[in-house]
Amino acid sequence: MLAIEGLTRAEKLRMMEALWDDLAHDKAILASPSWHGEALKAAEKAIASGQADFVDWEIAKQNLRNGKA
């Protein structure tokens, strides 16, 4: 079995992406928890008020791989 502790940050992120991609294509439908809706509303409010903005997903992933938050 693979020891997670021995993976680099980039390897861990790639593993998470692979897991998420697999789950996203799973035929089983899972209900989102109620806090998801609340988080989306908070994000929409932050965007509308100028307190947050969007980052392209590919750029965000690259930033995470490079250790940038």
Secondary structure, DSSP 4 states (H G I P E B T S, - for coil): ---GGGS-HHHHHHHHHHHHHHHHT-SS--PPPHHHHHHHHHHHHHHHTTS-----HHHHHHHHHTT--
